[in-house]
Amino acid sequence: DELAVRSLVKPGLTGYHQVYGRSSIPFARRVALDVRYVRERSFGTDLHVVLLTVPAVLTGRGAM
């Protein structure tokens, strides 16, 4: 079950759903992106997400 997979890692400061749409995407898509992160997690993935977070925050893309 996706929610069980999602709970395998502690919440962090950022993630795929924050950089790929934030509040503009439906909950089911957010869960799917979190599950994708759990399955792909690595130092490289974390670095990639952090680098994508900067422009997402600066442009406000997807924020309410």
Rosetta constraint file for C-alpha pairs under 8 A:
AtomPair CA 1 CA 5 HARMONIC 6.55 0.50
AtomPair CA 2 CA 6 HARMONIC 6.04 0.50
AtomPair CA 2 CA 31 HARMONIC 7.11 0.50
AtomPair CA 2 CA 32 HARMONIC 7.24 0.50
AtomPair CA 2 CA 35 HARMONIC 6.42 0.50
AtomPair CA 3 CA 7 HARMONIC 6.32 0.50
AtomPair CA 3 CA 31 HARMONIC 7.11 0.50
AtomPair CA 3 CA 35 HARMONIC 7.98 0.50
AtomPair CA 4 CA 8 HARMONIC 6.87 0.50
AtomPair CA 5 CA 35 HARMONIC 6.15 0.50
AtomPair CA 5 CA 38 HARMONIC 7.25 0.50
AtomPair CA 6 CA 31 HARMONIC 7.07 0.50
AtomPair CA 6 CA 34 HARMONIC 6.02 0.50
AtomPair CA 6 CA 35 HARMONIC 5.23 0.50
AtomPair CA 6 CA 38 HARMONIC 6.73 0.50
AtomPair CA 8 CA 38 HARMONIC 7.42 0.50
AtomPair CA 9 CA 38 HARMONIC 6.98 0.50
AtomPair CA 14 CA 18 HARMONIC 5.97 0.50
AtomPair CA 14 CA 19 HARMONIC 7.67 0.50
AtomPair CA 14 CA 49 HARMONIC 7.25 0.50
AtomPair CA 14 CA 50 HARMONIC 7.07 0.50
AtomPair CA 14 CA 53 HARMONIC 7.01 0.50
AtomPair CA 15 CA 19 HARMONIC 6.60 0.50
AtomPair CA 15 CA 34 HARMONIC 7.16 0.50
AtomPair CA 15 CA 37 HARMONIC 7.38 0.50
AtomPair CA 15 CA 49 HARMONIC 6.15 0.50
AtomPair CA 15 CA 50 HARMONIC 7.94 0.50
AtomPair CA 16 CA 20 HARMONIC 5.82 0.50
AtomPair CA 16 CA 33 HARMONIC 5.73 0.50
AtomPair CA 16 CA 34 HARMONIC 6.51 0.50
AtomPair CA 16 CA 37 HARMONIC 6.68 0.50
AtomPair CA 16 CA 49 HARMONIC 6.61 0.50
AtomPair CA 17 CA 21 HARMONIC 5.94 0.50
AtomPair CA 17 CA 22 HARMONIC 5.44 0.50
AtomPair CA 17 CA 25 HARMONIC 7.98 0.50
AtomPair CA 17 CA 29 HARMONIC 7.93 0.50
AtomPair CA 17 CA 30 HARMONIC 5.32 0.50
AtomPair CA 17 CA 33 HARMONIC 5.75 0.50
AtomPair CA 17 CA 34 HARMONIC 6.85 0.50
AtomPair CA 18 CA 22 HARMONIC 4.29 0.50
AtomPair CA 18 CA 23 HARMONIC 7.81 0.50
AtomPair CA 18 CA 53 HARMONIC 7.32 0.50
AtomPair CA 18 CA 56 HARMONIC 7.83 0.50
AtomPair CA 19 CA 49 HARMONIC 7.20 0.50
AtomPair CA 19 CA 52 HARMONIC 6.11 0.50
AtomPair CA 19 CA 53 HARMONIC 5.57 0.50
AtomPair CA 19 CA 56 HARMONIC 5.81 0.50
AtomPair CA 21 CA 25 HARMONIC 5.65 0.50
AtomPair CA 21 CA 61 HARMONIC 7.02 0.50
AtomPair CA 21 CA 62 HARMONIC 4.89 0.50
AtomPair CA 21 CA 63 HARMONIC 7.93 0.50
AtomPair CA 22 CA 61 HARMONIC 7.71 0.50
AtomPair CA 22 CA 62 HARMONIC 5.01 0.50
AtomPair CA 22 CA 63 HARMONIC 6.09 0.50
AtomPair CA 23 CA 62 HARMONIC 5.72 0.50
AtomPair CA 23 CA 63 HARMONIC 5.72 0.50
AtomPair CA 23 CA 64 HARMONIC 6.34 0.50
AtomPair CA 24 CA 62 HARMONIC 5.11 0.50
AtomPair CA 24 CA 63 HARMONIC 6.97 0.50
AtomPair CA 24 CA 64 HARMONIC 7.51 0.50
AtomPair CA 25 CA 29 HARMONIC 6.39 0.50
AtomPair CA 25 CA 30 HARMONIC 6.77 0.50
AtomPair CA 26 CA 30 HARMONIC 6.46 0.50
AtomPair CA 27 CA 31 HARMONIC 6.26 0.50
AtomPair CA 28 CA 32 HARMONIC 6.25 0.50
AtomPair CA 29 CA 33 HARMONIC 6.16 0.50
AtomPair CA 30 CA 34 HARMONIC 6.18 0.50
AtomPair CA 31 CA 35 HARMONIC 6.15 0.50
AtomPair CA 32 CA 36 HARMONIC 6.18 0.50
AtomPair CA 33 CA 37 HARMONIC 6.24 0.50
AtomPair CA 34 CA 38 HARMONIC 6.29 0.50
AtomPair CA 35 CA 39 HARMONIC 6.28 0.50
AtomPair CA 36 CA 40 HARMONIC 6.12 0.50
AtomPair CA 37 CA 41 HARMONIC 5.51 0.50
AtomPair CA 37 CA 45 HARMONIC 7.91 0.50
AtomPair CA 40 CA 45 HARMONIC 6.96 0.50
AtomPair CA 41 CA 45 HARMONIC 5.69 0.50
AtomPair CA 41 CA 46 HARMONIC 6.92 0.50
AtomPair CA 42 CA 46 HARMONIC 6.22 0.50
AtomPair CA 43 CA 47 HARMONIC 6.14 0.50
AtomPair CA 44 CA 48 HARMONIC 6.11 0.50
AtomPair CA 45 CA 49 HARMONIC 6.17 0.50
AtomPair CA 46 CA 50 HARMONIC 6.14 0.50
AtomPair CA 47 CA 51 HARMONIC 6.16 0.50
AtomPair CA 48 CA 52 HARMONIC 6.25 0.50
AtomPair CA 49 CA 53 HARMONIC 6.10 0.50
AtomPair CA 50 CA 54 HARMONIC 6.91 0.50
AtomPair CA 51 CA 55 HARMONIC 7.83 0.50
AtomPair CA 52 CA 56 HARMONIC 6.51 0.50
AtomPair CA 53 CA 57 HARMONIC 6.07 0.50
AtomPair CA 54 CA 58 HARMONIC 6.17 0.50
AtomPair CA 55 CA 59 HARMONIC 5.90 0.50
AtomPair CA 56 CA 60 HARMONIC 5.82 0.50
AtomPair CA 56 CA 61 HARMONIC 5.54 0.50
AtomPair CA 56 CA 62 HARMONIC 7.98 0.50
AtomPair CA 57 CA 61 HARMONIC 7.09 0.50
